[in-house]
């Protein structure tokens, strides 16, 4: 039995109890004849934004917590926080039931990513408890709150041919998602990206967006965990940043799939590959070829699906790429 089947069997009983729409993979949506055709000139490709203004949130006698955002945070998005102070050894936080490890910067401050799951309940009260540990071993806690609002997600009506109808089985989809959640849960403390930030795995126009609520064949409802790029088969797919390959196997929905750990809870996934050019445990640099575009798994033709996770939850890959980080 292949390794991924053994692991999927181990989580099968658990996933039967999962609620809500499954995480969707990728069938090209049927064009709506009532809508105008796509523009001939694609929108500019996403790039990292400039350094934003920081806002002081809370401080004590020795350290201060700052946010690089103002106001609320939508579902599926990631925000940046910083702790500044003297003689700090480490910083971590408890956020939405998860631990966030902050990474050190050259100026002695520490940065952390606050990720909101696409299905996170919308509430005004979401406590953030930041623990600052000093070189003496003495800890202190900085408490804040981050309101969460509903994200902007589109609805898509899709169909799948009868030959691939078996891939609309909710147990198959949720088992695959639960398997990947085992890999995206850890947070290693080696940062794989540098001052250049993240880059598109394929420099081409993006199509089907993150978070889309998809209805297949009029009945099966799912959630899209990433972005699609409609390109021809055989094109190379590149790593969005440096990191370590932690998964490289064939899955029912995603086809040939590679997952890369970029450190501090950041992961990127590359689906529907025709070939895989890396192996588990391999250290890769930004721009390294992961594999080539294919059409395996739940897809109606060659295209590329790119997804990212932060601290165990799937987030908007494009928004993360555009986020300024040191």
Secondary structure, DSSP 8 states (H G I E B T S, - for coil): --HHHHHHHHHHHHHTT--S-EEE--------TTS----SS-------------EEEEE-SSEEEEESS-S-EETT-EEEEEEEESSEEEEEEEETTEEEE-EE-TTS-EEEEEE--TT----S--EEEEEEEETTS-EEEEEEE--EE-----EEEE---GGGGGGG-HHHHHHHHHHHHHHHS---S-----TT----SS-S---S-TT-EEEETTTEEEEE-SEEE---TT-EEE-SS-EEEEEEEEETTTEEEEEEEEETTEEEEEEEEEEE---TT-EE-TT-EEEEEB--SS-SSSBEEEEEEETTEEE-HHHHHHS---
